[in-house]
Amino acid sequence: MAPNEPAVAYLSTADIEAALRALPEAGWIRLRKISHIFAKLSTIKADDLLQEACRRALDGSRRCPRNLDLFEFLGGTMRSIASDTLKAEKRHPHLSLVSVIDGEEDTYEPPDEQPSAEDALIGEQEVARIKQAILLLFEDDPVAQIMVEGIMEGMDGEELRAFTELDKTAFASKRRLIKRRIEKAFPEGRTP
Amino acid sequence: MTRQKSNDYLALDRLAASLVDDILRMTDEEILAEVAADGEDPKQIAQEAKGIFERAVTICGKSRLAAAKKAVLSDRQQGSKVLRLDPGTARQRLENILRQHPETRNKLTLAARNGDGLSDSDVLSMLEDLGELGVISLTEKQDDNE
């Protein structure tokens, strides 16, 4: 490459496929965990979410900047898909992907850009229901519940720690508890 | 008009992003230890996730094949425009073209120059070749079809 030639800004789809194929066990588990988190707080199945994120990365419809961590990239892709799906819930009840082994193609259908007023109301109710279900998980732990509410309000880091009035060790421990409890709450990767 | 995201939606999105940040900060060892603590088999979970990735690879492969097939069909349809010419019109057309392009005519064999011994398919094939070489334009070829 010539000295002044700019570096390629994005990974090729072949690079992404090669990087994924080279993942160790922990890497796959990390991706699975991320898909479950976004699935729990959305309405899409975790496996469908991971598959759709991989598909978008592999066909180039989502491009990964070279300087971005692959997990952050796929996590961001899953976040975007989960967000779209949440808004599309009820309007697309067949959103679940069909296995290609059965001879069917991926049936993912992107949401309409402009939902009707009724669709919007249904979507709002679903989102409110999921949020309430999450908060109820911490009924027995007021500090954890306050912490979750703080995160939901956009607090993080030192601001969140100060809000909960916990020392650093207790704060880190409480964060782990929150993550673990939400992870275990809905093992199917989907809220009830 | 873009609908403003609800506060509840933003709340869930922030919570998910925060939890995922925690997962991204974990070491591989911590990830494996967590799975073991839950009594799950890390190998099996990893295998399942890899299986999902492989399905995505298959879907992409099928999409690429479908796109390639579509492109080939499209090319064939374009080429068939010349082949639909009736033999007499095609022969007449070839003679006209060679008259208008003497430099091309000089490069052909004697038989081809006179049109002697050329089958109908040879004539159509030459028209296609002349089209691909840019001696005749696509418009000229389309005009022939009309």
Contacts between the chains, C-beta under 8 A, distances in Angstrom:
chain1	res1	chain2	res2	distance
A	17	B	57	6.9
A	20	B	53	5.8
A	23	B	50	7.9
A	24	B	28	6.5
A	25	B	32	7.1
A	25	B	42	5.4
A	25	B	43	6.4
A	25	B	46	4.1
A	26	B	28	3.5
A	26	B	29	7.7
A	26	B	31	4.6
A	26	B	32	5.5
A	26	B	42	7.6
A	26	B	46	7.8
A	27	B	28	7.4
A	27	B	46	7.9
A	28	B	45	7.1
A	28	B	46	3.8
A	28	B	47	7.8
A	28	B	49	3.9
A	28	B	50	5.5
A	28	B	53	8.0
A	29	B	31	5.3
A	29	B	32	7.2
A	29	B	35	5.9
A	29	B	42	6.0
A	29	B	45	5.2
A	29	B	46	5.6
A	29	B	49	6.9
A	30	B	23	6.2
A	30	B	24	7.7
A	30	B	26	7.4
A	30	B	28	7.9
A	30	B	31	5.6
A	31	B	49	5.6
A	32	B	45	5.8
A	32	B	46	7.9
A	32	B	48	7.2
A	32	B	49	4.5
A	33	B	23	5.0
A	33	B	31	7.4
A	34	B	20	5.3
A	34	B	23	5.7
A	34	B	24	7.9
A	37	B	16	5.5
A	37	B	19	4.9
A	37	B	20	5.4
A	37	B	23	6.9
A	38	B	16	5.4
A	38	B	20	7.2
A	40	B	16	7.8
A	41	B	12	4.6
A	41	B	13	7.5
A	41	B	15	6.2
A	41	B	16	4.3
A	42	B	12	7.8
A	42	B	16	7.8
A	47	B	48	7.9
A	47	B	52	5.5
A	50	B	49	6.6
A	50	B	52	5.0
A	50	B	53	7.6
A	51	B	52	4.9
A	51	B	53	7.8
A	51	B	55	5.7
A	51	B	56	5.1
A	51	B	59	7.8
A	52	B	56	7.8
A	54	B	52	6.9
A	54	B	53	5.0
A	54	B	56	3.5
A	54	B	57	7.7
A	55	B	56	4.3
A	55	B	59	5.5
A	55	B	60	6.1
A	58	B	56	5.8
A	58	B	57	6.2
A	58	B	60	4.6
A	59	B	60	4.7
A	59	B	63	6.3
A	59	B	64	7.9
A	69	B	24	7.5
A	71	B	24	5.8
A	72	B	24	6.5
A	75	B	20	5.2
A	75	B	24	6.9
A	79	B	13	7.3
A	79	B	16	6.8
A	79	B	17	6.7
A	79	B	20	7.5
A	82	B	16	7.3
A	83	B	9	7.9
A	83	B	13	6.5
A	86	B	9	6.7
A	86	B	12	7.7
A	87	B	9	7.7
A	99	B	55	6.8
A	100	B	55	6.0
A	100	B	58	5.2
A	100	B	59	5.8
A	100	B	62	7.0
A	101	B	55	7.8
A	105	B	59	7.0
A	105	B	62	7.0
A	106	B	59	5.0
A	114	B	1	7.1
A	114	B	3	7.6
A	115	B	3	7.1
A	120	B	3	6.3
A	124	B	6	5.4
A	124	B	8	7.1
A	124	B	9	8.0
A	127	B	6	6.2
A	127	B	8	4.5
A	127	B	9	4.9
A	127	B	12	6.3
A	128	B	8	4.9
A	130	B	12	6.1
A	131	B	8	4.9
A	131	B	11	5.7
A	131	B	12	5.6
A	134	B	12	7.5
A	134	B	15	6.9
A	148	B	15	6.6
A	151	B	14	5.9
A	151	B	15	5.2
A	151	B	18	4.8
A	152	B	11	3.6
A	152	B	12	7.4
A	152	B	14	5.7
A	152	B	15	5.4
A	153	B	11	7.3
A	153	B	14	7.7
A	154	B	10	7.9
A	154	B	14	5.6
A	156	B	18	6.4
A	175	B	22	6.2
A	176	B	22	7.5
A	178	B	19	7.5
A	179	B	19	5.2
A	179	B	22	5.1
A	179	B	23	7.5
A	180	B	34	7.8
A	182	B	19	6.4
A	184	B	38	7.6
